[in-house]
Amino acid sequence: MGDLTTVQGQQQVLQGISFACDILHPNQSCDENLIAVLPRMIKYFSKVYLPVHLIPFIIYKRKQLKKKYFLIQNKKFISPIDTLKKSLFAYMKSIAFLCLMVQGIRLNWCLQKNYRKAIDGFIPFSGGLMSGFSLLLESNSRAQEIYLSIVPRFCEILLNYVKDRLKLKINFPNGDSLVFAFVLAILHYYYQNEKQKNSPKQ
């Protein structure tokens, strides 16, 4: 197998020709590499998720930190320390979600490539299917946000696939704006008439 950075090496991968893992992580086994890159991965993902958790915390929970105790819906009193602990735990779960998802995909790639001695579409499909369960680590509200970001992309890929398979030449001018307006109309309706359905349980 040639160098993966060259055109020839990449063409061999596209043809389904397997290659040694030493090309991706020299002098390390697959398991050793997963452990070795984990600290760097945690550091990177902590930076990715920091604004995602910090900004809502500052906006919505800033006042709670100024009080000694505050009352929540289920009639229990919680201190600011409990609020910080809960937010920190949610932050750590988000980092764990991304690490588990990425590491699961990488491990699946190595194991299947080495066992089956081939590279095909089943490897990324099965890797995504299995690593997708890492989303269970996230809270319901955060998971819903991830759904909303991925589902439209899936629909776009599916539409392009159907168009390519059926040789369709369909193009809707400003179609994305039309879809956005339609979705926004539905969201506004629910916020106005059934607001409780827009607040998933944590």
Residue pairs with C-beta under 8 A, 6 or more apart in sequence:
1 9
1 12
1 17
1 18
1 19
1 20
1 23
2 8
2 9
2 12
3 9
3 23
4 10
4 13
4 19
4 23
4 24
9 19
12 19
13 19
13 119
16 118
16 119
16 120
17 119
18 113
18 114
18 116
18 117
18 118
18 119
19 113
21 29
21 30
21 110
21 113
21 114
24 33
24 110
25 32
25 33
25 36
28 36
30 107
30 110
30 111
30 114
34 103
34 106
34 107
38 99
38 103
41 98
41 99
41 102
41 103
42 95
42 99
45 94
45 95
45 98
45 99
46 95
48 98
49 91
49 94
49 95
49 98
50 91
52 94
53 87
53 90
53 91
53 94
57 87
61 83
61 87
64 70
64 80
64 83
65 80
65 83
65 84
66 80
67 80
68 79
68 80
69 77
69 78
69 79
70 77
70 78
71 77
72 78
90 139
90 142
93 137
93 138
93 139
94 137
94 138
94 142
96 134
96 137
97 134
97 135
97 137
97 138
100 131
100 134
100 137
101 131
101 132
101 134
101 135
102 131
104 127
104 130
104 131
104 134
105 124
105 127
105 128
105 131
108 123
108 126
108 127
108 130
108 131
109 123
109 124
109 127
112 122
112 123
112 126
112 127
113 119
113 123
135 143
135 146
138 146
139 202
140 200
140 201
140 202
141 199
141 200
141 202
144 200
162 168
163 169
163 170
172 178
187 198
190 197
190 198
191 198
